[in-house]
Amino acid sequence: MESSASSRVTALLRAWGQGERGALEELVPIVTHELHRIAKRCLEAKGRDAVLDTSVLINEAYLRLIRNNNSSWHDRAHFFAVCAKVMRHIVVDHARARLRARRGGGVAPLPLNESLIVSEGRCPAVVALDSALEALSVVDARKAQVVELRFFGGLTAEESAEVLKVSPETVKRDWRIAKLWLTRELKRSETDVR
C-alpha cells in the first residue's frame, strides 16, 4: 500500500499528465531530492564535468519531460523510472557531443600536443555502456530495463519490480545476469578498440 507522500506524488503526476499546470509546480519541490539522487548516480559513471552537473541534468530532464508530456504517469515509481531513462539519454548525448568535439567536430585538426588539452573524462566509457545496454535491450528488453532502473535510477529491487510488474526475485536474477552480460560486452568492445 502506498504511503500518503507517495500517494500525493502519484496524484500530482496524474494531474500533471492531464494538463494541470499547477500540479507540476506543486510536484517539483516534493520530487527534487529524489531527482538529485538519480542525477548523481547518472553522473557518477561519467566523471567530473564543468558543464553537466546534477542541477543542469535535472533542469534538462524537466525540460524534456515538459516538452514530451504525452504519457500518463502510473505512479511515483514509473515517474522516477522515466526520469532515470531521460537522464541517462542526456548524459549519453552529452558524452557523444564531447567525443565529437574531441575528434574535431568539423574543426581543422590541431597539432597533437594542443589536442591533448581537451578534457579526458569518461566519455568513451559512458558511450560504450550505452551501446552495450542498447544491445542488451535487443536480446532481453526487461534485463536492460532492470539495469536502467537499478543503476541509473537507483531504484531498489522492490521498486523496480513494481515498475516492471514482476517479483523482486525476478529483478534480482535479471540484475545479476545483466551485469554479467554487460561486463562481457564491455570487455569485448574494449578488446575490439585495441
N, C-alpha and C positions, 0 to 999 in steps of 0.2 A: 504494500500500500504506500502511495506517495506521501511524503511529508507535506505540511502546509506550505513551506517555502517552495518545494518542488512543484506542488500543485499551482501555486501562484505563477511560477515561471511558465509552466505549461499553458495556463490560461492566457498570459500575456503574449506568448508565442502564437497561439491560435488567433488572438485578436489582431496581432500584427500581420499574420498571414492573410487575414480577411480585410486588410487595408486600413486598420485603425492606427493613425499616426501617433497618437498619444501613447499607445501601447509600447512602441519602440522606446520612447523617452523614459517610460517607467521601467522598462526591461533592462536598459543599458547599465544602470548602477547595480542592479541585482546580479548580473552575469559577468561583470567586468573582472572580478577576482579570478574566476574560473577561466576566463578567456586569457588572462595574463599567464596563468599556469600552462595552458595549452600552447600559447605562443612561445613561451620559454622552452618548452620541450621541442617544438618545431625548430627553433633556432639553435638548440644545443648541437645538433648534427652539423650545422652549417659553420660554426666557428664565429669568432668576433667579426663584426661588420660595422663600419661607421655609418652606413646608410640605413640598414634594416635592423631595427631593434623591436622589442615587444610592443611598444606603443604604436610604432609605424605599422607593424604587422597586423595588429588588432584593427587599427583605423582602415587599412586597406581591405581587410576581411569584411568589416561593416559595410564599406562602400560596395563591394561585390555582392554582398547579401542583399543590400537595399536595391541595387540595380536589377538583380535577378530574383526578386522575391515573388516567384511564381509557384512556390511549393507551400504546402500546408505542413506545419510542424506537428508531428505526432505527440512529442513530449520533450522534456528537457534533455534527455539523453540523445534523442535524434538531432536536436539543435546543436549540441556540442560535437556530435559526430560530423555533421555537415561543416561546422566551423573548423574542425581539425583538417578536414579534406581541403577546404578552401585555403587555409593557412599553408598546408603542405604545397599546394599548387603555386601560391605566391612565392614561397621560399625557393621552389624549384625554378620558377620563371626568373627570379632574381639571379639565381646561380647560373642559369644558362646565359642570361644577359651579360653577366660578368665574364663568363668564359668566352663569349663572342668578343667582348671588349679586349680581353687578354690576347685573343688571336688576331686582333687588328680591327675587327668590326668595320672593314671598308676603308680604314685609315692607312696611309702609306706606312710600310714597315719601318721600325726603328732599329738602330744597331742593337745587338744582343745585350750589351751592358745596360742600356737605357730601358729595355723592355723588362728587365728584372725588377723595376720599381713597382710594377703592378702587384697588388696585394696577393699573397699566397692563398690564404683562406682554405676552406674545404669544399669549394665549389665542385670539383670533379667527383668527390665522394657523394655529394648530395644528388648530382645528376645520375651517377651510377646507381645509387639506391632507388631513385625514382624509376629508372629504366628496369631494374630488377623487379620492383614492385608492380610495374605495368605488365611485365612478362608473367609474374605470378598470377595476376588477375585474369590472364588469358587461360592459364592452366586451372586455377581454382579461385574464383572471384571471392568466395567467402573468406578464405585464408588471407587474401590481400586486404579485405575489409577489416579483418581482425588486427592485422598489423597497423593499419591506418588508425583504428580506434585506440589500440593499446599504446603504440609507440608515439604517434603524432598527437593523438587526442588525450593520452594519459588516462583513459578510462580503465576502470578495473575490469576483471573478467566478468563480474556480475553485471556491471553497466553495459559492457559490450554485448553480453548475452541478451540483455533486454532490448538493445537496439536491433540485433540480428535475429531475435525471436528463436534463439537456441538455448541450450543449457550452458551454464558456466563451465561444466566439464568439457563440452564440445569446444568452447572458446579456448580453454587451456590447452587442449590437444592440438587445435588448429594453430595456436600461437607457437607451440614447440616445433611443430612440423614446418611452419612458415619461416621461423628463424633459421632452421637448418637449411631450408631451400634457398633462402636469401643469402646466407653465408656462402653456400656453394656457388651461387650465381655471381656474387661479388668477387669471389676468388677467381672464378673463371674469367670474368671481364678484366680483372687486374692482370691476369696472365696473358690475355689477348692483347692488351695495350703494350706489353713489353715486347 
